[in-house]
Amino acid sequence: MPRAIVSCAMTAVVALFFGPGNAGADQAQIARGKYLVQLGGCNDCHTPGYFRGKPDFKRYLGGSDVGFEVPGVGVVAGPNLTSDPETGLGRWTTGQITKALRTGVRPDGRVLSPVMPWPAFANLTPADVDAVVAFLKSLPPVKHEVPGPFSANQEPSIFVMKLTPPKAAEKNTSP
């Protein structure tokens, strides 16, 4: 086989398996991560337009445009999970994303909002966490700065869904 063809083939293999943001991830692992992200409902809180009934899949997982009010905490919106280095996870390492999923702690030391179900994600197997991380790192960058978080005494600049505690059950007076 001519040397140029072998060189091109080797370059293609290296690019496929060790492309930007995915060093060592294979397509099966990325597909598993996509499946888990979809099953976990990540799209709901992290895709613009989802809570308005018109998800913008061109900005899939690019960060919400709707915030959640958490009583006593403030308002948070699902951040950009794409590989964008300025507004997403592009500068986060594999270890930092893994730590956030398992412990709820961001690289800057902030604890994730109580809305983020990281305690459930902490139960994922190491292989499944690796797959989720590989998938997130494979996402094309979406430039979308998500506003917030807003403390309980700040006025949010985005539409807010308020979480209200359930009312005490009325006494049942029927026989």
C-alpha positions in Angstrom: 0.0 0.0 0.0 1.5 3.4 -0.9 2.9 5.3 2.0 0.5 8.3 1.5 -2.6 6.1 1.8 -1.3 4.5 5.0 -0.5 8.0 6.4 -4.0 9.3 5.6 -5.6 6.2 7.1 -3.6 6.6 10.3 -4.5 10.3 10.5 -8.2 9.5 10.1 -8.0 6.8 12.9 -6.2 9.2 15.3 -8.7 12.0 14.5 -11.6 9.7 15.1 -10.5 8.4 18.5 -8.4 11.3 19.8 -10.2 14.3 18.3 -10.5 17.6 20.2 -12.3 17.3 23.5 -12.6 13.5 23.3 -9.1 12.1 23.8 -9.6 8.3 24.1 -13.4 8.3 23.8 -14.8 5.9 21.3 -18.1 6.2 19.4 -19.8 3.5 21.5 -18.8 5.3 24.8 -20.1 8.6 23.4 -23.4 6.9 22.2 -23.8 5.5 25.7 -23.2 8.9 27.2 -25.8 10.4 24.9 -28.3 7.8 25.9 -27.7 8.4 29.6 -28.0 12.2 29.2 -31.3 11.8 27.4 -32.6 9.3 30.0 -31.4 11.6 32.8 -33.5 14.5 31.4 -30.5 16.8 31.1 -32.1 18.3 27.9 -35.0 19.6 30.0 -33.0 22.1 32.1 -30.1 22.7 29.8 -31.6 23.3 26.3 -32.9 26.8 25.5 -36.6 27.0 24.8 -37.4 23.6 26.4 -39.6 25.1 29.2 -41.3 27.4 26.7 -42.5 24.4 24.6 -40.1 25.1 21.7 -36.7 23.5 22.4 -33.9 24.9 20.3 -32.1 21.8 19.3 -29.5 23.8 17.3 -28.4 24.9 20.8 -28.8 21.4 22.4 -27.6 21.5 26.0 -26.4 25.1 25.4 -28.0 26.4 28.6 -31.5 27.4 29.6 -33.3 30.7 29.1 -35.6 30.0 32.1 -34.6 30.1 35.8 -35.8 28.1 38.8 -36.6 29.9 42.0 -35.3 27.9 44.9 -36.9 29.3 48.1 -34.3 30.8 50.4 -31.5 30.3 47.8 -32.4 32.4 44.7 -32.8 31.7 41.0 -30.7 29.4 38.9 -30.8 28.4 35.3 -29.4 25.3 33.7 -25.9 26.2 32.5 -24.3 25.6 29.1 -23.0 22.0 29.0 -21.4 22.2 25.5 -17.7 22.3 24.8 -17.7 26.1 24.4 -14.6 27.3 26.3 -16.0 30.6 27.4 -19.7 29.9 28.2 -19.7 26.1 28.5 -17.7 23.2 29.9 -14.9 23.6 27.3 -12.2 24.5 29.9 -13.4 21.9 32.4 -11.3 18.8 32.7 -12.7 15.3 32.6 -12.0 15.1 36.4 -13.8 18.4 37.1 -16.9 17.3 35.2 -16.8 13.9 37.0 -16.5 15.7 40.4 -19.5 17.9 39.6 -21.6 14.9 38.6 -20.6 12.9 41.7 -20.3 15.5 44.4 -22.2 18.6 43.2 -19.1 20.7 43.4 -17.9 22.9 40.5 -14.2 23.6 39.8 -14.6 27.1 41.4 -15.8 25.4 44.6 -19.4 26.5 44.3 -22.0 23.8 45.1 -24.5 23.1 42.4 -28.1 24.2 42.9 -30.5 21.8 44.7 -32.4 21.6 41.5 -29.5 19.7 39.9 -30.0 16.0 40.8 -26.3 15.2 41.3 -27.0 12.9 44.3 -28.8 10.6 41.9 -26.0 10.9 39.3 -23.5 10.0 42.1 -24.9 6.5 41.9 -23.8 6.0 38.2 -21.2 3.5 37.6 -17.7 4.8 36.8 -18.1 3.6 33.2 -21.4 5.5 32.9 -19.9 8.7 34.3 -17.0 8.4 31.9 -19.6 7.9 29.0 -21.6 11.0 30.1 -18.4 13.1 30.3 -17.2 11.8 26.8 -20.6 12.7 25.3 -20.6 16.2 26.9 -17.0 16.8 25.6 -18.1 15.7 22.2 -20.8 18.3 21.9 -20.2 21.1 19.4 -19.6 24.4 21.2 -22.6 26.7 21.6 -21.8 30.3 22.6 -24.6 31.1 25.1 -23.9 32.9 28.4 -26.6 31.8 30.9 -27.4 34.6 33.3 -27.2 34.1 37.1 -27.2 32.6 39.5 -29.2 35.2 41.3 -29.2 35.3 45.1 -32.6 35.4 47.0 -32.4 39.2 47.2 -31.5 39.9 43.6 -33.9 40.6 40.7 -33.4 37.9 38.0 -33.1 39.1 34.4 -34.7 36.0 33.0 -38.2 34.3 33.1 -38.5 32.4 36.3 -40.4 29.2 37.2 -41.3 29.4 40.9 -41.2 26.3 43.0 -43.9 26.5 45.7 -44.1 24.1 48.6 -47.2 22.0 48.7 -50.1 23.1 50.9 -50.9 21.1 53.9 -53.4 18.4 53.1 -56.9 19.4 54.2 -58.5 17.1 56.7 -60.7 14.5 55.1 -64.1 14.8 56.7 -65.9 12.2 54.6 -67.1 9.0 56.4 
